[in-house]
């Protein structure tokens, strides 16, 4: 059996704040269950802040939905500038 504990340390000085880094791309994975290969999801208004295609009407979700039909996944890369990088 492993025993874990928490130790508090008092004292010391805060260090300097670091510099802000560059924003990297955001990779969005969406999932859909279907009996046949579905069309590729689109989200022309998608942005870095809101990259996931809407679930309705396309039925694509940000996690695997429940069900027994074949599971399909689509990947989209968003950049900080706002638009999709690739589908």
C-alpha positions as CSV (number, residue, x, y, z in Angstrom):
1,X,0.0,0.0,0.0
2,X,1.3,3.5,-0.9
3,X,0.7,6.3,1.6
4,X,0.4,9.8,0.3
5,X,0.6,13.0,2.3
6,X,0.5,16.7,1.8
7,X,3.2,18.9,3.3
8,X,2.8,22.6,3.6
9,X,5.8,24.8,3.1
10,X,5.8,28.3,4.5
11,X,8.3,31.0,3.5
12,X,10.1,32.0,0.4
13,X,9.5,34.8,-2.1
14,X,7.3,34.7,-5.2
15,X,9.3,34.7,-8.4
16,X,8.9,37.0,-11.4
17,X,6.0,36.4,-13.8
18,X,6.9,34.7,-17.0
19,X,6.2,36.1,-20.5
20,X,3.1,35.2,-22.4
21,X,3.5,32.5,-25.0
22,X,2.2,32.3,-28.5
23,X,-1.3,30.8,-28.9
24,X,-1.1,27.4,-30.6
25,X,-3.6,25.7,-32.8
26,X,-6.7,24.0,-31.3
27,X,-7.5,20.6,-32.6
28,X,-11.2,19.7,-32.4
29,X,-12.4,16.1,-32.7
30,X,-16.1,15.5,-33.3
31,X,-17.9,12.2,-33.3
32,X,-21.1,10.7,-34.9
33,X,-22.7,7.3,-35.1
34,X,-24.3,6.3,-38.4
35,X,-25.1,3.2,-40.4
36,X,-23.2,4.6,-43.4
37,X,-20.4,7.0,-43.9
38,X,-21.7,10.5,-43.1
39,X,-20.7,13.7,-44.9
40,X,-17.9,15.7,-43.5
41,X,-19.1,18.2,-40.9
42,X,-18.8,21.9,-41.7
43,X,-18.7,24.9,-39.4
44,X,-18.0,28.0,-41.6
45,X,-18.6,30.3,-38.6
46,X,-16.2,28.2,-36.4
47,X,-13.6,30.1,-34.6
48,X,-10.7,29.3,-32.2
49,X,-13.0,30.2,-29.3
50,X,-16.0,28.1,-30.6
51,X,-14.6,25.3,-32.8
52,X,-17.1,22.5,-32.4
53,X,-19.7,22.2,-35.1
54,X,-23.2,22.4,-33.8
55,X,-24.9,19.1,-32.9
56,X,-28.0,20.0,-34.8
57,X,-28.8,19.3,-37.6
58,X,-25.5,17.6,-38.5
59,X,-25.5,15.3,-35.4
60,X,-21.8,15.7,-34.7
61,X,-20.8,15.7,-31.0
62,X,-17.7,16.6,-29.1
63,X,-17.6,13.2,-27.5
64,X,-18.6,9.7,-28.8
65,X,-22.5,9.5,-28.6
66,X,-24.1,6.4,-27.1
67,X,-25.4,3.8,-29.6
68,X,-24.4,0.7,-31.5
69,X,-24.0,2.1,-35.0
70,X,-20.5,2.6,-36.5
71,X,-18.6,5.4,-34.9
72,X,-17.1,8.1,-37.1
73,X,-14.7,10.9,-36.1
74,X,-13.7,14.1,-37.8
75,X,-10.7,16.3,-36.9
76,X,-10.4,20.1,-37.5
77,X,-7.5,22.3,-36.7
78,X,-8.2,25.9,-35.7
79,X,-5.6,28.7,-35.4
80,X,-5.6,31.7,-33.2
81,X,-6.4,33.9,-36.2
82,X,-9.9,32.4,-36.1
83,X,-10.5,30.1,-39.1
84,X,-10.2,26.4,-39.6
85,X,-6.7,25.3,-40.5
86,X,-7.8,22.0,-42.2
87,X,-10.6,19.5,-42.1
